[in-house]
Amino acid sequence: GGEQEDSDGAEGGSGAAASAAGMSSSGAVGDAGALCLEALANLLTFVRGFGLKEYPEMLAILVETCVDITRTGNLPAATRAGSSRGARAGSPSEACYMVMCVLLDPKHGDVGQVGCMLMHRLLPSLLGLSAPAVAGAAAAKKGTAQETSARRNTALQFVLAAFREHSLAVLPGMRALVRQLCLRVLDKADQRAAAVASVRELVAVLPPDEQLSFCTFLFRLAHTAKPLHRLIALEVASCLLMELPAPFAMSSGYKAFVDGSHGPGEEIAAPWSAICLGLLLQRCDDKAAAVRARALSNLAECLEVFRALLAASGDDDAAGDDDDHRDVRNVAEGFLLALCGGHVLSTQVTQVPVVRRRAAAPPGQPSATGTAHAGAAKKKRGGKQPHKQARGGGGAARRSRRGGAGAAESEEEGE
């Protein structure tokens, strides 16, 4: 009985000691958080009054450290990347975002370069990745879904606020960011969804010429050898068609298709929505089953939206609303033009995608696209062609080379 009482007393003492240790540990964590907030508040005061333009290495270290803290620290319930300069931060992450807002001041260096640096560092957060703020960490570590979503939303709001305040200065950084989001995404459904959502929000605020340039990039990305790149190009193109306002309006470039200003054989610059729809059409026969299935499903969604639009047009026509009916009819015409032109959509390295008219060019005057294709075929025939060494000797190798050149020429002519 005495031994049992001694053991019970020992267990009670150990439990009390563990509880006291836990309380002291939580108190230490709270003290560390308070000290971190105080240090970041002092840092914020420092960068407001002292410029780092002459100290680029210090600026780079500061940017890297602040972004690492935002990727690992706890976010408050209502974090604003573009918070007022006089507000007090409620967490280390919010304090770091306030510091990064101040770093976009011209006294810290070129706003465009600093903006590019910040956006490059925030790329993992926008992709749904998380990494510990430890020097020499080898691999990125994914957090919980809620933390990842909150971190992505906060980083996205910071980038959008920076673009609203310094639109022209940070435009090169935005241009590179939306492309890197497509190129560096991992082959996981949740991270692809996060990347597509981030691209949609960023592309929506870009100027029209930048939207066209990005869709041209998507068109080329959909013709690369990596299936993941073709898949992300499909998802982004479908999302832009569904989310951006009035993709097939006549004011967006489709008027040139029907106003008679271009003759037979001439090339017409394709609007961004025609590029995205042509991308979906051309990937419906992709050699990868996953890409082919996604292209067919996304195209079916676009057709369903168009069918609903026509149904709404019929209801408005029955109600006698002529203005709305005219607008919907124009959108329907633009959609049909994009659907027909997507099969003959072609692109070159230095040009935006163009739609070629079906009619033949006048005799003796080949079209510009045909000339470019002929030159490309000649260049391919003149250059060295990679081939596998056949067992039959040199004659088989020569036949392989001739067959490869003929296939390349046939491919160019068929395209």
C-alpha positions in Angstrom: 0.0 0.0 0.0 2.8 2.4 0.8 4.5 1.6 -2.5 1.3 2.3 -4.4 0.9 5.7 -2.6 4.6 6.5 -3.4 4.0 5.7 -7.1 0.8 7.7 -7.3 2.6 10.7 -5.7 5.5 10.3 -8.2 3.1 10.3 -11.1 1.2 13.3 -9.8 4.5 15.1 -9.3 5.7 14.3 -12.8 2.3 15.5 -14.2 2.6 18.7 -12.4 6.1 19.2 -13.6 5.1 18.5 -17.2 2.2 21.0 -16.9 4.5 23.6 -15.5 7.0 22.9 -18.3 4.3 23.3 -20.9 3.2 26.6 -19.3 6.7 27.9 -19.3 7.2 26.7 -22.9 4.1 28.5 -24.1 5.2 31.6 -22.1 8.5 31.4 -23.8 6.9 31.2 -27.2 4.7 34.1 -26.4 7.7 36.1 -25.3 9.6 35.2 -28.5 6.6 36.3 -30.6 6.4 39.6 -28.8 10.2 40.1 -29.2 9.9 39.2 -32.9 7.0 41.8 -33.4 9.0 44.4 -31.6 12.1 43.7 -33.7 10.0 43.9 -36.9 8.4 47.2 -35.7 11.9 48.6 -35.2 12.9 47.4 -38.7 9.8 49.0 -40.2 10.7 52.3 -38.6 14.3 51.9 -39.9 13.3 51.3 -43.5 10.9 54.2 -43.5 13.6 56.6 -42.5 16.7 55.1 -44.1 17.1 54.2 -47.8 18.9 51.0 -48.9 19.6 52.1 -52.4 23.4 52.1 -51.7 23.2 48.7 -50.0 21.8 46.2 -52.5 23.1 43.1 -50.7 21.4 44.2 -47.5 18.2 44.8 -49.4 18.4 41.3 -51.0 18.9 39.7 -47.5 16.0 41.7 -46.1 13.7 40.7 -48.9 14.6 37.0 -48.6 14.2 37.0 -44.8 10.8 38.8 -44.8 9.4 36.5 -47.5 10.6 33.4 -45.5 8.9 34.7 -42.4 5.6 35.1 -44.3 5.9 31.5 -45.6 6.3 30.1 -42.1 4.7 32.4 -39.6 1.0 32.3 -38.5 -1.3 34.6 -40.4 -4.0 36.5 -38.6 -7.7 36.3 -39.5 -7.6 39.5 -41.5 -4.2 40.1 -43.0 -3.9 42.9 -45.6 -0.8 43.1 -47.7 -1.5 46.7 -48.6 -2.2 47.9 -45.1 -1.8 51.5 -44.1 1.7 52.5 -43.2 0.6 53.7 -39.7 -1.1 50.5 -38.7 0.4 48.2 -36.1 1.0 44.6 -37.2 -0.7 41.8 -35.4 1.6 39.0 -36.4 5.2 38.6 -37.8 3.8 37.8 -41.2 1.8 41.0 -41.4 4.7 43.0 -40.1 6.9 41.6 -42.9 4.3 42.5 -45.5 4.3 46.0 -44.2 8.1 46.1 -44.5 7.9 44.9 -48.1 5.4 47.6 -48.9 7.9 50.2 -47.7 10.7 48.6 -49.7 8.8 49.6 -52.9 9.7 53.2 -52.2 12.2 54.7 -54.7 14.7 55.5 -52.0 15.4 51.8 -51.6 16.3 51.4 -55.3 14.6 50.9 -58.6 11.0 50.1 -58.0 10.8 47.7 -60.9 13.9 45.7 -59.7 12.7 45.5 -56.1 9.2 44.5 -57.3 10.7 41.7 -59.5 12.7 40.5 -56.5 9.7 40.4 -54.3 7.5 38.6 -56.8 10.2 36.1 -57.5 10.4 35.3 -53.8 6.6 35.1 -53.4 6.3 32.6 -56.2 6.3 29.5 -54.0 3.5 31.0 -51.9 1.4 31.6 -55.0 2.0 28.0 -56.1 0.8 26.6 -52.7 4.2 25.6 -51.4 5.6 26.2 -47.9 9.3 26.1 -46.8 10.8 26.5 -43.3 12.8 29.7 -42.8 16.0 27.7 -42.0 19.3 28.3 -43.8 20.3 25.4 -46.0 16.8 23.8 -46.1 16.9 21.4 -49.0 13.3 20.9 -50.1 10.1 22.8 -49.8 7.5 21.4 -47.4 3.8 21.6 -47.9 1.7 23.0 -45.1 -2.0 22.3 -44.3 -4.6 23.2 -46.9 -6.0 26.1 -44.8 -2.6 27.6 -44.1 -1.6 27.2 -47.7 -4.7 28.9 -49.0 -4.4 31.8 -46.5 -0.7 32.2 -47.4 -1.5 32.3 -51.2 -4.4 34.8 -50.8 -2.2 37.1 -48.7 0.7 37.0 -51.2 -1.8 37.5 -54.1 -3.3 40.5 -52.4 0.1 42.0 -51.8 1.1 41.6 -55.5 -2.2 43.1 -56.7 -1.8 46.1 -54.3 1.8 46.6 -55.5 0.5 46.6 -59.1 -2.2 49.1 -58.4 0.2 51.5 -56.8 3.2 51.0 -59.1 1.6 49.7 -62.3 4.1 50.6 -65.0 7.2 50.1 -62.7 6.3 46.5 -61.7 4.7 45.4 -65.0 7.9 43.5 -66.1 7.7 41.6 -62.8 4.0 40.8 -63.3 4.8 39.6 -66.9 7.4 37.2 -65.6 5.4 36.1 -62.6 2.4 34.8 -64.6 4.6 32.9 -66.9 6.7 31.4 -64.1 3.4 30.3 -62.4 2.7 28.1 -65.5 6.3 26.8 -65.9 7.1 25.9 -62.3 3.8 24.3 -61.2 4.1 20.7 -59.9 2.1 17.7 -61.1 -0.5 17.8 -58.3 -4.1 18.7 -58.7 -4.3 21.1 -55.7 -1.2 23.0 -56.7 -2.3 23.3 -60.3 -5.6 24.7 -59.1 -3.8 27.2 -56.9 -1.6 28.3 -59.8 -4.5 28.6 -62.2 -6.4 30.7 -59.6 -3.4 33.0 -59.1 -2.9 33.4 -62.8 -6.5 34.3 -63.3 -6.4 37.0 -60.7 -3.2 38.5 -62.1 -4.1 38.4 -65.8 -7.4 40.1 -65.1 -5.7 43.3 -64.1 -3.1 43.3 -66.9 -3.6 45.7 -69.9 -5.2 44.2 -73.1 -1.9 44.0 -74.9 -0.3 42.1 -72.0 -3.3 39.7 -71.9 -2.8 39.0 -75.6 0.9 38.4 -75.1 0.3 36.0 -72.3 -2.3 34.0 -74.3 0.3 33.8 -77.1 2.7 32.3 -74.5 0.0 29.8 -73.5 -0.5 28.8 -77.1 3.2 28.0 -77.5 3.3 26.3 -74.1 0.5 24.0 -75.3 2.8 22.8 -78.1 5.8 21.8 -75.9 7.0 18.3 -75.3 6.2 18.1 -71.6 2.6 16.9 -70.9 2.4 18.9 -67.7 3.0 22.1 -69.5 0.3 21.3 -72.1 -2.1 20.4 -69.3 -1.5 23.7 -67.3 -1.9 25.7 -70.6 -5.3 24.0 -71.1 -6.5 24.7 -67.6 -5.4 28.4 -67.7 -6.9 29.0 -71.1 -10.2 27.5 -70.1 -10.2 29.5 -66.9 -9.6 32.8 -68.7 -12.4 32.0 -71.2 -14.8 31.4 -68.3 -13.8 34.2 -65.9 -12.6 37.2 -67.9 -15.5 39.5 -69.0 -16.8 39.6 -72.6 -14.2 37.3 -74.2 -15.9 37.1 -77.6 -17.2 40.7 -77.8 -16.8 42.4 -81.2 -14.9 45.2 -79.6 -12.1 42.8 -78.6 -10.8 42.3 -82.2 -13.4 40.2 -84.0 -14.7 43.1 -86.0 -11.8 42.7 -88.4 -13.0 39.3 -89.3 -16.3 40.5 -90.8 -15.8 44.1 -91.8 -14.2 43.3 -95.2 -10.9 45.1 -94.5 -8.9 42.0 -95.2 -8.8 40.2 -98.5 -8.3 36.5 -99.3 -5.0 35.1 -98.2 -4.3 37.8 -95.7 -3.5 37.1 -92.1 -5.6 38.6 -89.3 -4.3 39.0 -85.8 -6.3 36.7 -83.5 -7.9 38.1 -80.3 -6.8 36.5 -77.0 -10.1 34.5 -76.7 -9.6 33.0 -80.2 -6.1 32.0 -79.2 -7.4 30.2 -76.1 -10.2 28.5 -77.9 -7.9 27.4 -80.7 -5.6 26.0 -78.0 -8.4 23.8 -76.7 -9.4 22.7 -80.2 -5.8 21.7 -81.2 -5.2 19.7 -78.0 -8.3 17.5 -78.5 -6.1 15.1 -80.5 -3.1 15.2 -78.1 -1.1 12.0 -77.8 -1.3 12.1 -74.0 -4.6 10.7 -72.7 -4.8 13.1 -69.7 -4.2 16.2 -71.9 -6.7 15.0 -74.5 -9.4 14.3 -72.0 -8.9 17.7 -70.3 -9.1 19.5 -73.6 -12.4 17.7 -74.5 -13.9 18.4 -71.1 -12.9 22.1 -71.2 -14.2 22.5 -74.7 -17.5 20.9 -73.7 -17.8 23.4 -70.8 -17.2 26.3 -73.2 -19.8 25.0 -75.6 -22.3 24.6 -72.7 -21.7 28.2 -71.6 -22.3 29.3 -75.2 -25.5 27.3 -75.4 -26.8 29.0 -72.2 -25.9 32.3 -73.7 -27.9 31.6 -76.9 -30.8 30.4 -74.7 -30.7 33.7 -72.8 -30.6 35.5 -76.1 -33.8 33.7 -77.2 -35.6 34.7 -74.0 -34.5 38.4 -74.4 -35.7 38.3 -78.0 -39.1 37.0 -76.9 -39.3 39.8 -74.3 -38.5 42.4 -77.0 -35.2 43.7 -75.5 -33.4 44.6 -78.8 -30.2 46.1 -77.3 -29.4 43.0 -75.1 -30.3 40.7 -78.0 -27.9 42.6 -80.3 -25.1 42.3 -77.7 -25.6 38.6 -77.3 -25.8 38.1 -81.0 -22.5 39.9 -81.4 -20.9 37.7 -78.8 -22.4 34.6 -80.6 -20.8 35.7 -83.8 -17.5 36.2 -82.1 -17.6 32.7 -80.6 -18.4 31.1 -84.0 -15.6 33.0 -85.6 -13.1 31.9 -83.0 -14.4 28.3 -83.2 -13.9 28.3 -87.0 -10.6 30.1 -86.9 -9.1 27.9 -84.2 -8.4 25.1 -86.7 -6.2 27.3 -88.9 -4.5 29.2 -86.0 -0.7 29.4 -86.4 2.0 31.2 -84.6 5.6 32.3 -85.2 8.4 33.2 -82.8 8.2 37.0 -83.4 4.5 37.3 -84.1 1.2 36.9 -82.3 -1.0 34.0 -83.5 -2.8 34.8 -86.7 -5.8 33.3 -88.4 -5.4 32.5 -92.1 -8.2 32.9 -94.5 -9.3 29.7 -96.3 -9.4 31.4 -99.7 -6.3 30.9 -101.9 -3.8 33.8 -102.5 -3.7 35.4 -106.0 -1.5 33.5 -108.6 2.2 34.2 -108.3 1.8 35.9 -104.8 2.3 33.3 -102.1 1.0 34.2 -98.6 3.5 35.3 -95.9 2.7 32.3 -93.8 3.3 29.9 -96.7 6.6 31.6 -97.5 7.7 31.2 -93.8 6.7 27.5 -93.8 8.7 26.9 -97.0 11.7 28.6 -95.6 11.4 26.5 -92.4 11.2 23.3 -94.4 14.3 24.2 -96.5 16.2 25.0 -93.3 15.2 21.7 -91.8 16.3 19.9 -95.0 19.6 21.7 -95.0 20.4 21.1 -91.3 21.5 17.9 -89.6 18.7 15.6 -88.7 19.0 13.4 -85.6 18.3 9.7 -86.3 18.8 6.3 -84.8 21.6 4.2 -86.3 20.0 1.4 -88.3 21.4 -2.1 -88.5 21.5 -2.1 -92.2 24.5 0.2 -92.5 24.9 3.6 -94.2 22.2 3.0 -96.9 19.6 2.6 -94.2 20.8 5.6 -92.3 20.6 7.7 -95.5 17.1 6.4 -96.2 16.2 7.4 -92.6 17.6 10.9 -93.1 15.6 11.2 -96.3 12.5 9.9 -94.7 12.9 12.3 -91.7 13.3 15.3 -94.1 10.2 14.3 -96.0 8.2 13.8 -92.9 9.2 17.3 -91.7 8.3 18.8 -95.0 4.9 17.0 -95.0 4.3 18.1 -91.5 4.9 21.7 -92.4 2.7 21.5 -95.5 -0.1 19.9 -93.6 0.1 22.5 -90.9 
